[in-house]
Amino acid sequence: MKLSRKLPLGFAAVTLLVACAGFFGMSQMNRSVDTYRQAVVMEGQSTQVEAMLAHFRKQLQEWKNTLLRGKDDSERDKYWAAFQQNETEVAAQVAALLASLPEGEVRALVAQFGAAHTQMGADYRRGYQDFVAAGFDPAAGDVAVKGKDRAPAELLVQAEEKMSALSAASVRQADAVGARATTLSYSLMLLGALAAVAAGVLVSRSITRPLDAAVEAARSVAAGDLRTSITVRSDDETGQLLLALKEMSASLQRIVLQVRGGAETIAVASHEIAQGNLDLSARTERQAGALEETASSMEELTSTVRQNADNARQASQLAVSACDVAVKGGKVVEQVVGTMASISTSSRRITDIIGVIDGIAFQT
């Protein structure tokens, strides 16, 4: 893989890991926030239960005040009205709490408390009537409602305890989720940092090691050592650089071999030229000697030519004399020829005579 792809992919992987760590951290944080929000809601509901329990106890206290101070009309009406007001507030709180509570044990306890509280209100009204009918005798009113508050009070206390326990558990869960989210976020951040460092080291090594090998190979070639073995292990830019250096080294080796062969050829040719120069020098010396001999011969030839010229002049003079003799000889020859012709004629005549004689002799 080329560096133009390797580097972006490495950075993208690290970025993706960091982004995943961030998203996971945000997810865990949102989960922690939701858990805390749920804990806050449950804490608010627990507070509502506590407030409802306080109003319920205040309602009971207002009933006691009604019985204790009921002989006074104004006091009796005030405390009885306060009793009814607290009853109304408790009922409203029950309705509001039931609307916000999910299905579960706490909601069931609150619903049971609401029903028991309503029944308790009816019982306390009958007790109030008995209290008035008895001439505002507290004992009559107390006997009429004795034990009527125990069931709703126990239900409300159970609901408050259960709600407090759930709220505390929710807070602990939120704390645990927050701690776990923090730990995981730090772990992922550390893992991302380690991955980034590892990726950086790997990418750095994948670049620096081939570059170091390329530098070492270039230095060896620059020093004249062409025997260095270059190994290409990747097809990225650094691998292409090493491949180019390898091809350059091989090309230089071929060139050096060719130059070495040419140098050897030139050395042989130089030796042959030197030997030829020696032979040429020897031949030149021999030719110089021959030229000296030729010069001597030319001098002798010149002398001979001069003698021949003198002889030619003498021959010319002799030729002239011979010509005169020849002319004279020609005339003599002509005379000889004429004489020979005469002799021939005479010879024929002699032959004829001899023939006649032979004929005569034969006849005789």
C-alpha positions in Angstrom: 0.0 0.0 0.0 1.3 3.4 -0.9 2.1 6.1 1.7 -0.5 8.3 0.0 -3.1 5.8 1.2 -1.4 4.4 4.2 -1.0 7.7 6.1 -4.6 8.9 5.6 -5.9 5.4 6.5 -3.7 5.4 9.7 -4.9 8.8 10.7 -8.5 7.9 9.8 -8.2 4.7 12.0 -6.9 6.7 14.9 -9.5 9.4 14.4 -12.2 6.7 14.2 -10.9 5.1 17.4 -10.9 8.5 19.2 -14.4 9.3 17.8 -15.6 5.9 19.0 -14.1 6.6 22.4 -15.8 10.0 22.4 -19.1 8.6 21.3 -18.9 5.8 23.8 -18.0 8.3 26.5 -20.9 10.5 25.5 -23.2 7.4 25.5 -22.1 6.4 28.9 -22.3 10.0 30.1 -25.9 10.2 28.7 -26.7 7.0 30.4 -25.2 8.3 33.6 -27.2 11.5 33.3 -30.3 9.5 32.7 -29.6 7.4 35.7 -29.0 10.5 37.8 -32.1 12.1 36.4 -34.0 9.0 37.4 -32.4 9.1 40.8 -33.4 12.8 41.1 -36.9 11.9 40.1 -37.0 9.1 42.6 -35.5 11.4 45.2 -38.2 13.9 44.4 -40.8 11.2 44.7 -39.3 10.1 48.0 -39.5 13.8 49.1 -43.1 13.8 48.1 -43.8 10.7 50.2 -42.0 12.3 53.1 -44.1 15.4 52.7 -47.2 13.3 52.4 -46.2 11.5 55.6 -45.7 14.8 57.3 -49.1 16.1 56.2 -50.6 12.8 57.3 -49.1 13.1 60.7 -50.2 16.8 60.9 -53.7 15.7 59.9 -53.6 13.3 62.9 -52.3 16.0 65.1 -55.1 18.3 64.0 -57.6 15.5 65.0 -56.1 15.4 68.4 -56.2 19.2 68.7 -59.9 19.0 67.7 -60.7 16.5 70.5 -58.6 18.3 73.1 -59.9 21.8 72.3 -63.3 20.9 70.9 -65.3 22.4 73.7 -64.5 25.8 72.3 -66.5 26.3 69.2 -63.9 28.5 67.4 -61.0 26.2 68.3 -62.9 23.1 67.4 -63.9 24.6 64.0 -60.3 25.8 63.3 -58.7 22.4 64.1 -61.4 20.4 62.4 -61.0 22.6 59.3 -57.2 22.1 59.5 -57.8 18.4 59.7 -59.9 18.5 56.6 -57.3 20.7 54.8 -54.5 18.3 55.5 -56.7 15.4 54.4 -57.3 17.2 51.1 -53.6 17.9 50.6 -52.7 14.3 51.4 -55.3 13.1 48.9 -53.9 15.5 46.2 -50.4 14.4 46.9 -51.4 10.8 46.6 -53.0 11.5 43.2 -50.0 13.4 42.0 -47.6 10.7 43.2 -49.6 7.9 41.6 -49.5 9.8 38.3 -45.7 10.0 38.3 -44.9 6.6 39.8 -44.2 3.7 37.4 -45.8 0.3 38.0 -44.2 -1.4 41.0 -44.2 -2.0 44.7 -44.0 1.6 45.7 -47.0 2.6 43.5 -49.0 -0.3 44.9 -48.2 0.8 48.5 -49.2 4.4 47.7 -52.4 3.3 46.0 -53.2 1.2 49.1 -52.4 4.1 51.3 -54.7 6.3 49.3 -57.6 3.9 49.7 -56.9 3.4 53.4 -56.6 7.2 53.8 -60.0 7.7 52.2 -61.5 5.1 54.5 -59.8 6.7 57.5 -61.4 10.0 56.6 -64.8 8.5 56.6 -64.1 6.8 59.9 -62.8 10.0 61.4 -66.0 11.9 60.3 -68.1 9.4 62.1 -65.9 9.7 65.1 -66.3 13.5 64.9 -70.1 13.1 64.9 -69.8 10.8 68.0 -67.5 13.4 69.6 -70.1 16.1 69.0 -73.0 13.9 70.1 -71.2 13.0 73.3 -71.1 16.7 74.3 -67.5 17.1 73.0 -66.2 14.2 75.1 -62.7 13.4 73.8 -63.0 9.8 74.9 -66.0 9.2 72.7 -64.2 10.6 69.7 -61.0 8.7 70.5 -62.8 5.4 70.9 -64.6 5.8 67.6 -61.4 6.2 65.6 -59.1 4.1 67.7 -56.6 2.1 65.5 -58.0 3.6 62.2 -54.8 5.5 61.4 -52.5 2.5 62.0 -53.0 0.8 58.6 -52.6 3.9 56.4 -49.6 5.0 58.5 -47.9 1.7 58.1 -48.5 1.7 54.4 -47.2 5.2 54.0 -44.1 4.4 56.1 -43.5 1.3 54.0 -43.8 3.4 50.8 -41.5 6.0 52.2 -38.9 3.4 53.2 -39.1 1.6 49.9 -38.9 4.9 48.0 -35.9 5.9 50.0 -34.2 2.6 49.4 -34.9 2.8 45.7 -33.7 6.4 45.6 -30.5 5.4 47.4 -30.0 2.4 45.0 -30.6 4.7 42.0 -28.1 7.1 43.3 -25.6 4.3 43.9 -26.3 3.0 40.4 -25.8 6.5 38.9 -22.6 6.8 40.8 -21.5 3.3 39.5 -22.5 4.2 36.0 -20.7 7.5 36.2 -17.6 5.8 37.6 -17.7 3.0 35.0 -18.3 5.6 32.2 -15.3 7.6 33.5 -13.1 4.5 33.7 -14.1 3.3 30.3 -13.7 6.7 28.8 -10.2 7.1 30.3 -9.5 3.5 29.2 -10.6 4.2 25.6 -8.7 7.5 25.6 -5.6 5.7 26.8 -6.2 2.9 24.3 -6.7 5.6 21.6 -3.5 7.3 22.6 -1.6 4.0 22.6 -3.1 3.1 19.3 -2.1 6.5 17.9 1.4 6.1 19.3 1.6 2.5 17.9 0.2 3.7 14.5 2.7 6.5 14.5 5.6 4.1 15.4 4.5 1.7 12.7 4.1 4.3 10.1 7.4 5.9 11.1 9.1 2.6 10.9 7.5 1.8 7.5 8.9 5.1 6.3 12.2 5.5 8.1 13.5 1.9 7.7 13.2 1.9 3.9 14.6 5.4 3.8 17.6 4.3 6.0 18.1 1.4 3.7 17.9 3.7 0.7 20.4 6.2 2.3 22.8 3.3 3.1 22.5 1.9 -0.4 23.1 5.4 -1.9 26.2 5.9 0.3 27.5 2.5 -0.8 27.0 3.4 -4.5 28.6 6.8 -3.9 31.6 5.1 -2.3 31.9 2.8 -5.4 30.6 -0.4 -3.7 28.1 -1.8 -6.2 27.9 -5.2 -4.4 25.4 -4.0 -1.8 22.2 -6.1 -1.9 19.0 -4.0 -1.9 15.8 -5.8 -0.8 12.4 -4.3 -1.6 9.7 -5.4 0.8 6.9 -3.0 -0.1 5.3 -1.4 -3.1 4.8 2.1 -1.6 6.8 5.2 -2.4 9.8 4.0 -0.2 9.7 0.6 -1.9 9.7 2.3 -5.3 12.7 4.4 -4.2 14.5 1.2 -3.1 13.6 -0.4 -6.4 14.9 2.6 -8.3 18.1 2.4 -6.4 18.4 -1.3 -7.0 17.8 -0.7 -10.8 20.4 2.1 -10.7 22.9 -0.1 -8.9 22.4 -2.9 -11.5 22.7 -0.4 -14.3 25.9 1.0 -12.9 27.2 -2.5 -12.5 26.5 -3.2 -16.2 28.1 0.1 -17.1 31.2 -0.6 -15.0 31.5 -4.1 -16.6 31.2 -2.5 -20.1 33.7 0.2 -19.1 36.0 -2.5 -17.7 35.7 -4.5 -20.9 36.3 -1.4 -23.0 39.3 -0.5 -20.9 40.8 -4.0 -21.4 40.1 -3.7 -25.1 41.8 -0.2 -25.1 44.7 -1.6 -23.2 45.2 -4.5 -25.7 44.8 -2.0 -28.6 47.3 0.4 -26.9 49.8 -2.5 -26.5 49.3 -3.5 -30.1 49.7 0.2 -31.2 52.9 0.4 -29.1 54.2 -2.8 -30.7 53.3 -1.4 -34.1 55.1 1.8 -33.3 58.2 -0.2 -32.4 57.8 -2.2 -35.7 57.3 1.1 -37.6 60.3 2.6 -36.0 62.4 -0.4 -37.0 61.0 -0.3 -40.5 61.7 3.4 -40.6 65.3 2.9 -39.6 65.6 0.2 -42.3 64.0 2.5 -44.9 66.4 5.2 -43.8 69.3 2.8 -44.5 67.7 1.8 -47.8 67.3 5.5 -48.7 71.0 6.1 -48.0 71.8 3.1 -50.2 69.4 4.4 -52.8 71.1 7.8 -52.7 74.5 6.1 -53.3 73.0 4.1 -56.1 71.5 7.3 -57.6 74.9 8.9 -57.5 76.4 5.8 -59.3 73.4 5.9 -61.7 74.1 9.5 -62.4 77.7 8.8 -63.2 76.6 5.9 -65.4 74.1 8.0 -67.2 76.7 10.6 -67.9 79.0 7.9 -69.3 76.1 6.6 -71.3 75.5 10.0 -72.7 79.1 10.2 -73.8 78.9 6.8 -75.3 75.7 7.8 -77.0 77.4 10.8 -78.6 80.2 8.6 -79.7 77.7 6.0 -81.0 75.9 8.8 -82.9 79.1 9.7 -84.6 79.8 6.0 -85.4 76.3 5.7 -86.7 76.8 8.6 -89.1 80.0 7.0 -90.2 78.2 3.6 -90.5 75.5 5.3 -92.6 78.1 6.5 -95.0 79.6 3.1 -95.2 76.1 1.6 -95.6 75.4 3.9 -98.5 78.6 2.8 -100.1 77.9 -0.8 -99.2 74.5 -0.4 -101.0 76.1 0.6 -104.1 78.5 -2.3 -103.9 75.6 -4.6 -103.3 73.8 -3.3 -106.3 76.9 -4.0 -108.3 77.2 -7.5 -106.8 73.5 -8.1 -107.6 74.1 -7.2 -111.2 77.1 -9.4 -111.3 75.2 -12.3 -109.8 72.5 -11.8 -112.4 75.1 -12.0 -115.0 76.5 -15.1 -113.4 73.0 -16.7 -113.3 72.5 -16.0 -116.9 75.8 -17.5 -117.7 75.0 -20.5 -115.5 71.8 -21.2 -117.4 73.8 -21.1 -120.5 76.3 -23.5 -119.1 73.5 -25.9 -118.0 72.1 -25.8 -121.5 75.5 -26.6 -122.9 76.0 -29.5 -120.5 72.6 -30.8 -121.4 73.5 -30.8 -125.1 76.8 -32.5 -124.3 75.0 -35.2 -122.2 72.6 -35.8 -125.1 75.3 -36.2 -127.5 77.2 -38.4 -125.2 74.1 -40.6 -124.7 73.7 -40.9 -128.4 77.2 -42.0 -129.0 
